[in-house]
Amino acid sequence: MDFLKSVPGDDPIVVEGYFPASPERVFSAWTDPKAVMKWFGHGLNSLHSATIDLRPGGAWSFVRTKDAEKSVGFEGEYQEIAPGEKLVFSWAHVVFQADGAREATPYSRVEVTFTPTGKGTTVRVVHSAVRSEDARRGIGGGWQAAFNCLAEILAS
């Protein structure tokens, strides 16, 4: 299924899809670390860890890979939370080296809306302020893959 609605490389990145579950269940899939671990990433169960402090100003962090040399993932801070309706958070790609060095992209902005649609929910992600076209292409592909995984998890 094609969830990417914006032209690859454009800003903002827009991803949208219908999921056969209530807005509350879909929102929970976005905000419960155990659920996020199942679907977020390029494949099912592709995260190493997920931490979520679900409150305005609360931090979130998803680690995709971790080995003796480095950890790679994403992090940000929640800016707005309306349960079952909306999430707004900052986003950065981060690399933590074993020696303590940290590299991160500038923060971008992600707005996720959950709209009741028939017996399910339409989820719309608008990911904006990503500075490079290459990064926008990569992030768009990542959201596409993650939405495919989310659809698989919510269908069961």
ROTORTI-506429 format. One record per residue (C-alpha): y, z, x; residue in one letter; residue number from 1. Coordinates in Angstrom, 2 decimals, padded with zeros to 5 digits. Example, Ala and Ser with C-alpha at 12.3 -4.5 7.8 and 13.67 -1.06 7.14 Angstrom:
! residues 2
<<-004.50 007.80 012.30> 'a' 1>,
<<-001.06 007.14 013.67> 's' 2>,
This chain:
! residues 156
<<000.00 000.00 000.00> 'm' 1>,
<<003.48 -000.81 001.28> 'd' 2>,
<<005.66 002.29 001.04> 'f' 3>,
<<008.39 001.12 003.44> 'l' 4>,
<<011.25 -000.19 001.27> 'k' 5>,
<<013.93 -000.83 003.90> 's' 6>,
<<013.97 -003.68 006.40> 'v' 7>,
<<012.15 -002.51 009.57> 'p' 8>,
<<014.74 -001.31 012.08> 'g' 9>,
<<017.53 -000.81 009.52> 'd' 10>,
<<019.39 002.47 008.97> 'd' 11>,
<<018.60 004.27 006.78> 'p' 12>,
<<014.81 004.10 006.72> 'i' 13>,
<<013.70 004.21 003.08> 'v' 14>,
<<010.11 005.00 002.11> 'v' 15>,
<<008.98 005.41 -001.49> 'e' 16>,
<<005.74 005.79 -003.35> 'g' 17>,
<<004.06 007.01 -006.50> 'y' 18>,
<<001.46 009.78 -006.24> 'f' 19>,
<<-000.88 010.85 -009.07> 'p' 20>,
<<000.04 014.54 -008.91> 'a' 21>,
<<002.71 016.83 -010.34> 's' 22>,
<<006.02 017.26 -008.51> 'p' 23>,
<<005.02 020.87 -007.76> 'e' 24>,
<<001.73 019.80 -006.14> 'r' 25>,
<<003.42 017.05 -004.10> 'v' 26>,
<<006.21 019.42 -003.04> 'f' 27>,
<<003.56 021.90 -001.92> 's' 28>,
<<001.92 019.17 000.18> 'a' 29>,
<<005.26 018.86 002.01> 'w' 30>,
<<005.91 022.58 002.42> 't' 31>,
<<002.53 024.29 002.98> 'd' 32>,
<<001.59 024.08 006.69> 'p' 33>,
<<-002.15 023.79 005.91> 'k' 34>,
<<-001.49 020.86 003.55> 'a' 35>,
<<000.93 019.15 005.98> 'v' 36>,
<<-001.75 019.35 008.70> 'm' 37>,
<<-004.04 017.21 006.53> 'k' 38>,
<<-001.72 014.26 005.85> 'w' 39>,
<<001.29 014.12 008.17> 'f' 40>,
<<000.99 011.65 011.03> 'g' 41>,
<<-000.68 008.34 011.74> 'h' 42>,
<<-004.04 009.44 010.38> 'g' 43>,
<<-005.69 012.17 008.37> 'l' 44>,
<<-005.70 015.51 010.20> 'n' 45>,
<<-003.72 014.10 013.14> 's' 46>,
<<-001.52 017.16 013.76> 'l' 47>,
<<-002.37 019.89 016.24> 'h' 48>,
<<-000.21 022.49 014.44> 's' 49>,
<<002.48 022.91 011.77> 'a' 50>,
<<004.91 025.78 011.24> 't' 51>,
<<007.32 025.98 008.32> 'i' 52>,
<<010.00 028.56 007.53> 'd' 53>,
<<010.89 027.26 004.07> 'l' 54>,
<<014.45 028.50 003.52> 'r' 55>,
<<017.88 027.01 004.17> 'p' 56>,
<<018.39 027.38 007.91> 'g' 57>,
<<014.64 027.85 008.45> 'g' 58>,
<<012.94 025.91 011.20> 'a' 59>,
<<009.94 023.60 010.97> 'w' 60>,
<<007.81 022.19 013.78> 's' 61>,
<<004.86 019.80 013.79> 'f' 62>,
<<002.91 019.31 017.03> 'v' 63>,
<<001.11 015.99 017.20> 'r' 64>,
<<-000.55 016.28 020.62> 't' 65>,
<<-001.02 019.13 023.04> 'k' 66>,
<<-002.69 019.16 026.42> 'd' 67>,
<<-002.32 020.92 029.76> 'a' 68>,
<<000.71 018.80 030.74> 'e' 69>,
<<002.77 018.56 027.56> 'k' 70>,
<<003.11 018.93 023.80> 's' 71>,
<<004.63 016.19 021.65> 'v' 72>,
<<005.88 016.53 018.11> 'g' 73>,
<<008.78 016.87 015.71> 'f' 74>,
<<011.12 019.69 014.74> 'e' 75>,
<<014.12 020.44 012.60> 'g' 76>,
<<015.84 022.81 010.23> 'e' 77>,
<<015.85 022.93 006.45> 'y' 78>,
<<019.30 022.32 004.99> 'q' 79>,
<<018.55 022.13 001.26> 'e' 80>,
<<015.51 023.17 -000.77> 'i' 81>,
<<015.03 022.64 -004.51> 'a' 82>,
<<011.35 023.40 -005.26> 'p' 83>,
<<009.60 020.46 -006.88> 'g' 84>,
<<012.76 018.34 -006.66> 'e' 85>,
<<014.28 017.92 -003.21> 'k' 86>,
<<014.08 018.72 000.50> 'l' 87>,
<<016.76 017.95 003.09> 'v' 88>,
<<016.13 018.67 006.76> 'f' 89>,
<<017.09 017.66 010.26> 's' 90>,
<<014.57 015.83 012.45> 'w' 91>,
<<014.06 015.36 016.18> 'a' 92>,
<<011.19 014.01 018.27> 'h' 93>,
<<010.41 016.54 021.01> 'v' 94>,
<<008.37 016.73 024.20> 'v' 95>,
<<007.64 020.09 025.82> 'f' 96>,
<<006.44 019.90 029.41> 'q' 97>,
<<004.04 022.53 030.78> 'a' 98>,
<<006.76 023.64 033.25> 'd' 99>,
<<009.03 024.59 030.34> 'g' 100>,
<<011.23 021.47 030.38> 'a' 101>,
<<012.13 020.15 026.93> 'r' 102>,
<<013.25 016.66 025.89> 'e' 103>,
<<014.45 015.88 022.37> 'a' 104>,
<<016.07 013.00 020.56> 't' 105>,
<<019.40 013.64 018.81> 'p' 106>,
<<018.83 015.06 015.34> 'y' 107>,
<<018.61 012.69 012.39> 's' 108>,
<<018.60 013.54 008.66> 'r' 109>,
<<015.73 013.35 006.17> 'v' 110>,
<<016.20 013.63 002.40> 'e' 111>,
<<013.07 013.75 000.24> 'v' 112>,
<<013.23 013.60 -003.55> 't' 113>,
<<010.36 014.29 -005.96> 'f' 114>,
<<010.82 012.60 -009.35> 't' 115>,
<<008.39 013.06 -012.27> 'p' 116>,
<<007.04 009.63 -013.20> 't' 117>,
<<004.49 009.39 -016.00> 'g' 118>,
<<001.60 011.67 -015.05> 'k' 119>,
<<002.60 011.71 -011.38> 'g' 120>,
<<005.50 011.85 -008.95> 't' 121>,
<<007.64 009.31 -007.16> 't' 122>,
<<008.55 010.47 -003.67> 'v' 123>,
<<011.53 008.87 -001.95> 'r' 124>,
<<012.39 009.53 001.70> 'v' 125>,
<<015.73 008.46 003.12> 'v' 126>,
<<015.70 009.03 006.88> 'h' 127>,
<<019.14 008.33 008.33> 's' 128>,
<<021.16 008.58 011.54> 'a' 129>,
<<018.34 007.47 013.85> 'v' 130>,
<<020.26 006.03 016.78> 'r' 131>,
<<018.14 003.12 018.01> 's' 132>,
<<016.52 000.19 016.24> 'e' 133>,
<<013.27 000.76 018.17> 'd' 134>,
<<013.17 004.39 017.05> 'a' 135>,
<<013.86 003.35 013.44> 'r' 136>,
<<010.99 000.85 013.60> 'r' 137>,
<<008.66 003.52 014.97> 'g' 138>,
<<009.72 006.12 012.44> 'i' 139>,
<<009.39 003.63 009.58> 'g' 140>,
<<005.83 002.85 010.69> 'g' 141>,
<<005.11 006.55 010.98> 'g' 142>,
<<006.33 007.27 007.46> 'w' 143>,
<<004.28 004.33 006.16> 'q' 144>,
<<001.13 005.73 007.77> 'a' 145>,
<<001.88 009.28 006.61> 'a' 146>,
<<002.41 008.12 003.00> 'f' 147>,
<<-000.95 006.32 003.13> 'n' 148>,
<<-002.58 009.60 004.21> 'c' 149>,
<<-000.66 011.58 001.58> 'l' 150>,
<<-001.89 009.16 -001.10> 'a' 151>,
<<-005.47 009.67 000.04> 'e' 152>,
<<-005.15 013.47 000.02> 'i' 153>,
<<-003.42 013.64 -003.38> 'l' 154>,
<<-005.90 011.24 -004.99> 'a' 155>,
<<-008.72 013.72 -004.37> 's' 156>,
